[in-house]
């Protein structure tokens, strides 16, 4: 019984060490890519831009008719009302 517990603890420890080391490797890769990459010229390194559809207003004026009498304000489908969207040039990383 005791040897089974020790084996489970060792296996759990190995899985934990493996997960921690893979997370550290991913973090180091991201840092090295950021240092080597140039800042995105479109978003100026921020990673986000003002939404092009609503122009930062979070709503669009929409009507289902061809020649409408009135427009309905609707939540912007591109930015979901957040007023910014991820930069498509750098995919939100801030560097290219």
Secondary structure, DSSP 8 states (H G I E B T S, - for coil): -HHHHHHHHHHHHHHHHHHHHHHHHHHHHHHHHHHHS-B-TTTTTSSEEE-TTTTTSSEEEE-SSTT-SS-EEEE-TTTTTSSEEE-TTTTTSSB-
